[in-house]
Amino acid sequence: MKLTPLQKRAVHKARNQQQLDLNLVSLIDVFTILIFFLLSNSTEVELLPSSKDVKLPESTAQESPHQTLVVMVSGTDIVVEGRRIAGVADVLKSADDVIAPLKAELDLLATRQVVKPENQSKATAITIMGDKDIPYQLLRKVMVTCARANFSDVSFAVRKRADA
């Protein structure tokens, strides 16, 4: 059975019409919503690490935290950048004002190179996340150790009070 050129064209056209069309409008809508969602949520990123062991004191501070080196002081441990440095019980027993393992870690971290010149001022900045129930003597030792390691810009992490 031989087809005429007109019949061949009709068969070819019918075969092409059976293919599915891709509707790009709905796909573009989904990607637009996804991009909007990601952009709107990226501005409220918490810069400080969170820990269940550290309950921050409340404050009426309005300033947002800056990205700095973080020292977490809980009721049991002193942690720098996620690494346990010393135990609180051992530090409180010591008569020395400087916490030797913490100073050694801070001295090591202070040797890191700063890539961008505008971040040079942040090289000596440190944030202390101290539990609200730690004794002042421990907090004082941590601050003295930070100062001896040439971290002069010391900030304290606090939780914003709900009524403020």
N, C-alpha and C positions, 0 to 999 in steps of 0.2 A: 504494500500500500504506500503509494508515493503521495507526499503532501505538496500542495502548491505553496509558493512563497507566502501567500497571504495566510494560509493555514499555519505554516511554520511560525510566522510572526505572532499569531494569536496564541499558539501553544507556549511560545517563549514568554509572552506577556502574562499569561495565566500562571506560569511557573514562578515568575518574579513577584506576582501579587500575593503569593502564599507566604512569603517571608514576613517575619514580624518587624514592625517599625519600632524603633527605640524612642521613647518620649523623654527628651532631655530636660524639659521644663521642670518636672517634678524632682529629678535628680539634682538640678541646680538649686532648687528650693531647699532640699535637705542639706546640701553643703553650705548654703548661706546660713541656715539656722545653726548648724554645727559650728561654723566659724564665729558667729555672733556669741554663742554660748561660751566657747573657749576664750574669746577675748574679754568678755564681761567677767568671767571668773578668774582670769589670770591676774587681775589687779589687786585682789584681796588675798594674796598668798601670804601665809604666815612665815616670817623669816627665821624665827627662832624654833629650834627643835622642841618637841614636846616630850615630857616624861611623866609617867604616872607617879614617880617617887617625889617629884618636886611640885609642891603647891605654892604658887607664887603669891606674894602679898598683893592686896588690891590698892589701886591708886586712881587718882583723877587725871593722870597724865594724858595729854592729847597727842603727843608726838609718837609717830610710828617708829618701830625698831629699825636699826640699820644692820646690814649684813656685816658682822664682825666675828672675831674669834669668840667662842662661847665656852664658859666654864660653868658646869652644873654642879651645884652643891646640894646633895640630898641629906637626909638624916643619917645615911650610912656611908656614902661614897662621894668622892670628888672626881668628876668626869670632864675631860677636855676633848672636844670634837668626837664624842662617842667612845672614847677610850678611858677605862678606869685608871686613875692615876694614884689615888691613895684612899685609905679608909679613914672615916671621920674620927673613929675612936682613937686610932694611932696619932692623928694630928692633934687631937685635944690633949693627949697624954704628954706630947712633946712640949718642952719649955721654950723652944726656939720659935721666934715670930715668923720665920720663913719656912714654908713647906718645901723641903728639898726636891721631892719628885715632881711637884708642880712647877717649881722654878726651872728644873732641867727640861721639862716638856715645853714650857713657854719660851725658854732660850732657844730650843730647837725650832719651834714654830716661828720665832722672830727672825730666823735666818732665811726664811723664804723670800724669794725675789718678788718685787712688785712689778707687774708688767706695764700697767698704765700709770702715767705720772699723776693723774688726778686721784688715784687710789693710794698715793703715798701717805696722805694724812690719815687714812684708815688703817695703816700698817701698825700703828701703836694703839688702836682701839680694841677694847675687850668688853664683853658683856658678861656679867655674873648673874646666873640664874640660881638664886639661893632660895631654898625652901623657907617659908615664912616662920617656921618653928626652930630653925637652927640658932644656936647661941651666938651672941655678938662676938665672943672671943674667936670663934671659928671664922666668921665673916671678916673680922679684922686681920686674921692670919692670911686669908686668901687675898685680901686687898694689899697687904704689905708685900706678899710674894709677887703679885702682879706689878706693883710699883718697882720692885727690885729687878724685875725682868724687863724693865723699860716700857711697860704698857701704861702710858700716862692718861689715856682717855678711857676711863672706867665708867660703864653704864650698868644699871641694875634693871633686870627684866621684872616687870610687874604685869598684873592682869588688870584690865580696865574695869572699874567698878560699874555695876549694872545701872545704878541711878545717875551716873555722870554722863 
